[in-house]
Amino acid sequence: MKEAAQAFTPEARIKRHLRQHLTDLGFTKDESGALVLPDASKATVRTLHRKQREDKLAENAAFIANHLPSLQTYFASGTDVRPEAIRPVLQLVTGTGVEAKLFRLASLTWSVPVSSGFGRRMRYLVWDQSIGKLIGIFAIGELTDFTKVIADAPARRHIASDAAPYRDYAPVKRDYIAREARNTTLGLAGEEFVVRFEHWRLNQLGQTKLADRVEHVSQTRGDGLGYDVLSFDANGKERFIEVKTTAFSKETPFFVTRNELNFSKDASDHFVLCRLFEFRLKPRLFALNGALDQHCALDPVTYRASFA
């Protein structure tokens, strides 16, 4: 037989408050003593989360007041949507731009509550392409075990000054390296992986607000900045991350642009080279801080970077 909590003890008070709260939400008990909801309708779900939503709305009142008037036009109304014509399109949310604000507004103001979740999630907007309006949001948990992707960088091997330049690599190998440099799909996938990694890293450090500010700048602001991802260290210092992705080993050479090289020198205190390798099989990465030419041997004509 279970021992009852003594009256007026902290444990008893908590139990009374909890029972009253569950009763207010509509729970009853069946013959076995298990909690039972009246039904599984949307109205019941809304009731269950009403207090939590009221607290959330109060907490985010300033954000809603500031952004709802200008962003409301993106949201579909009941009269906009024609079920037979819906053409759903997903958009990954990164950074803190308009898409992030839309996701946050939807999660706060739509009637069905949205869980904040645990850890880092990949957030998506669902657009109806037929009307160009937002009709849904969802998020999925990060599936990658990022604790296993971090690797040591290869040591740069210095070649004696009187040695002949290294040119003894097979044409097929060189072609594959050039192909990877032109492979925008591979490059974009690598950048998105690093965005997710940076979110995870900052959340692990307890810096959730900084994690939400990680931005895929090559997509949100365009190419030509000299880096791909804006992130931060634990103290809030900016990290300008240039991502280079390969399906081959970590020693595989890669190409850099003159702009990337110059930017790495000008912003050497913030610049980070993130090298993703074995990407198609089991992605691993290492990061190098500072100017590119500190870590890599650069061919002066092609800007082919290597660690030898």
Secondary structure, 3 states (H helix, E strand, C coil): CCCCCCCCCHHHHHHHHHHHHHHHCCCEECCCCCEECCCCCHHHHHHHHHHHHHHHHHHCHHHHHHHHHHHHHHECCCCCCCHHHCCEEEEECCCCCHHHHHHHHHHHHCCCCCCCCCCCEEEEEEEECCCCEEEEEEEEECCCCHHHCECCCCCCCCCCCCCCCCCCCCHHHHHHHHHHHHCHHHHHHHHHHHHHHHHHHHHHCCCHHHHCCCECHHHHCCCCCCCCEEEECCCCCEEEEEEEECCCCCCCCEECCHHHHHHHHHCCCCEEEEEEECCCCCCEEEEEECCHHHHCEECCCCCEEECC
